[in-house]
């Protein structure tokens, strides 16, 4: 049943980078369905760059202050002050559900499968862990509780602001990478969100890329400097390391300058897809981590997902190690990069 003209809608997504990117299609769907409504987004401060430039969004609310979660009372007061009439909680916790209930928001949409689901009054009964849909599709399913039309093929899009674009251009100059160079970015970390292709493979790939004339830069997030250095060392100087950790807005701009982004299943892979950079992604043969649920939403992609039955250790049973990812060869990935690198490619990045 469609809610008659919701006035103030709140989207809640307080977890990680990729999760936030895959929630972005909700903004455009709500804006199309309810053009006169105010749309706000509650998220953690470190992901705000991903949402701040989105067309159709009226307000950002932060769940923390300088990385420290706001007190329950403080967050509750902020929610009450805004007088939202509708909230969609994409990644629920008891704390979030309680906040929305106690804030007195009339329409509270969330999963029906948690013990605290009684705090939602519009419940959706879908088990995300079975990966029957993509994460972005699960997010959009929540909007059907409002009678809001949703796209069949969601495609997140990130806008890159001019300041971040200039920062990316400066870094490229510092790395002696010009417009005529073919830039490949390697992102060996995943923040523990999935099984990873090993740094040794990334280093070997960098050597192969260098021999064929590609320029290669290793990227990473806070705390991944050691891993990035290891890939550069293994590459024997074929790869350069990103000179500093970037904000997410700056990282999006830097990724938008690349010809291909090669990464494990991680948030920056979704950033790459959303700024229009072709991607090569590595996914383990685990249902909850599969590309069916977490794959990059772009047509310019090549995804490697080994068959668990071929793993010498797990044989398709419960994953016990990382050997499955070793089934992905450097040669296969090299072929994928070549395929995604035609001489001329029209980029789809939108500049704010």
Protein Blocks (a to p, Z undefined) as FASTA:
>chain_A
ZZehifbdcdddfbbfklmmmmmmmmmmmmmmmmmbccdddddfklmmmmmmpghiabdc
dfbeehiacdfklmmmmmmmnopabdcdfbgcfklmmmmmmnopabacddfkbfklmmpc
bdcdddfklopacfklmmmmmmmmnopacdfbdcddddddfklmmmmmmmmmmnopafkb
ccddddfbgnhpaccddfklmmmmmmmmmmnopacdddddehilmmmmmmmmmnnomacc
dfbdcdfklmmmmmmmpmbdcddddfklmmmmmnopacddddddbfklmmklmgccdfbb
cdddddfklpmklnopacfbjklmmmpcfklmmmmmmmmmcfbdcdfbdcZZ
